[in-house]
């Protein structure tokens, strides 16, 4: 096993498994809140295409995204209901008829 470290990456070579470390690094970086550009800088990449090849999403992350979207929609609905409680949305109007 050979380990190379720089300011932006740690590369571990073990029977051709360098890419596993890069995929994991990209995925964990974005899950921690890093933007695509942040991830590109950390990995020393100059193209979005190259960075996206190494970035993945799993079921756990999709559940987090779904929960975040749900919370955003619920908050927006509650705010709209407080601003105009007597005004029905187009969807509610259609459902009532």
Secondary structure, DSSP 8 states (H G I E B T S, - for coil): -EEEE-SS-EEEESTT-HHHHHHHHHHHHHHTT--HHHHHHHHT---HHHHHHT----HHHHHHHHHHHHHHHHHHHHHHHHH-TT---HHHHHHH-
